[in-house]
């Protein structure tokens, strides 16, 4: 449902919201769900992404969402974490988003390593 809603967002935000509401209707106690509405495509995408974060926690889809959406400046997100009083940040489109190719693959194929 969430993938369908994300796909429809570029074309018809009302269809995307209908798909999202179909999913959410199954998540709420009968008679308590109030359908979500969106003021436009950006608002609809924001609601869909919020729901993706809640529904798909610990499934690594946030990473692919960040990579995909960081290409658009309005959705670009800089990740910031504080660990042991040291701040770490990952800017949009940073090469750290790209996984390194295993050394064994490079040795066997001669393929060039991803930039880091």
C-alpha distance (Angstrom), angle and dihedral (degrees) to the residues before:
residue distance angle dihedral
X1 . . .
X2 3.79 . .
X3 3.80 92.7 .
X4 3.81 90.0 50.1
X5 3.78 91.4 48.8
X6 3.81 90.8 49.9
X7 3.80 90.9 49.4
X8 3.80 94.1 50.2
X9 3.79 93.4 48.8
X10 3.80 93.3 81.2
X11 3.78 91.4 55.6
X12 3.79 112.2 26.6
X13 3.79 120.1 6.0
X14 3.82 92.2 -168.7
X15 3.82 90.4 60.3
X16 3.80 90.2 47.1
X17 3.80 90.6 52.9
X18 3.82 91.2 47.4
X19 3.80 89.7 54.0
X20 3.81 91.1 47.5
X21 3.80 91.4 48.5
X22 3.82 90.1 50.4
X23 3.80 88.7 57.4
X24 3.79 95.0 43.9
X25 3.80 92.1 48.7
X26 3.82 87.3 66.2
X27 3.81 91.8 50.6
X28 3.80 98.3 55.4
X29 3.77 131.3 71.1
X30 3.82 110.2 -95.4
X31 3.77 111.9 -85.4
X32 3.81 96.1 14.3
X33 3.81 102.7 82.7
X34 3.80 117.9 102.2
X35 3.83 110.7 -163.7
X36 3.79 115.7 -115.8
X37 3.78 120.6 -121.3
X38 3.78 130.4 -162.2
X39 3.77 131.0 -149.0
X40 3.79 92.2 -145.9
X41 3.78 145.9 -27.9
X42 3.82 94.4 -66.5
X43 3.79 92.7 50.4
X44 3.81 90.7 47.2
X45 3.81 91.9 49.9
X46 3.79 90.5 48.8
X47 3.82 90.7 53.6
X48 3.81 92.0 46.6
X49 3.81 92.3 49.5
X50 3.80 91.3 48.5
X51 3.78 90.1 52.3
X52 3.83 91.1 46.9
X53 3.81 89.5 55.1
X54 3.81 90.8 51.9
X55 3.81 98.5 41.3
X56 3.79 99.1 40.2
X57 3.79 101.4 40.0
X58 3.84 114.5 154.3
X59 3.82 92.4 15.7
X60 3.83 97.8 101.0
X61 3.81 94.5 -120.4
X62 3.80 90.8 122.3
X63 3.80 88.1 68.4
X64 3.80 93.7 54.5
X65 3.82 90.9 43.1
X66 3.80 89.9 53.7
X67 3.80 92.5 48.3
X68 3.80 92.1 48.4
X69 3.80 97.2 43.2
X70 3.81 97.0 40.9
X71 3.80 87.5 72.9
X72 3.81 88.1 70.2
X73 3.80 112.6 66.7
X74 3.81 94.9 -143.8
X75 3.82 90.8 59.4
X76 3.82 98.0 36.1
X77 3.79 111.3 130.5
X78 3.79 129.4 -167.9
X79 3.79 111.0 -150.8
X80 3.80 114.1 -142.0
X81 3.78 125.7 -174.7
X82 3.79 131.0 175.5
X83 3.81 113.9 -146.9
X84 3.81 120.8 174.1
X85 3.80 90.0 -16.9
X86 3.80 91.4 -54.9
X87 3.79 117.4 117.2
X88 3.80 117.4 -139.4
X89 3.79 121.8 -171.6
X90 3.77 135.3 -174.9
X91 3.80 113.4 -159.1
X92 3.81 122.7 -151.9
X93 3.82 113.9 -81.2
X94 3.80 92.2 9.4
X95 3.81 113.9 158.1
X96 3.80 88.5 -120.9
X97 3.83 86.7 78.4
X98 3.81 87.8 68.3
X99 3.78 115.8 84.5
X100 3.81 115.9 -131.8
X101 3.77 117.4 -111.5
X102 3.82 110.9 -115.2
X103 3.82 114.0 -100.4
X104 3.82 90.7 -125.2
X105 3.82 90.3 59.3
X106 3.81 91.5 48.1
X107 3.82 90.8 49.0
X108 3.81 93.3 48.2
X109 3.81 98.7 42.7
X110 3.79 107.3 22.4
X111 3.80 89.8 -128.2
X112 3.80 114.5 159.6
X113 3.82 118.2 -106.4
X114 3.79 116.9 -108.9
X115 3.82 113.1 -103.1
X116 3.81 114.9 -96.5
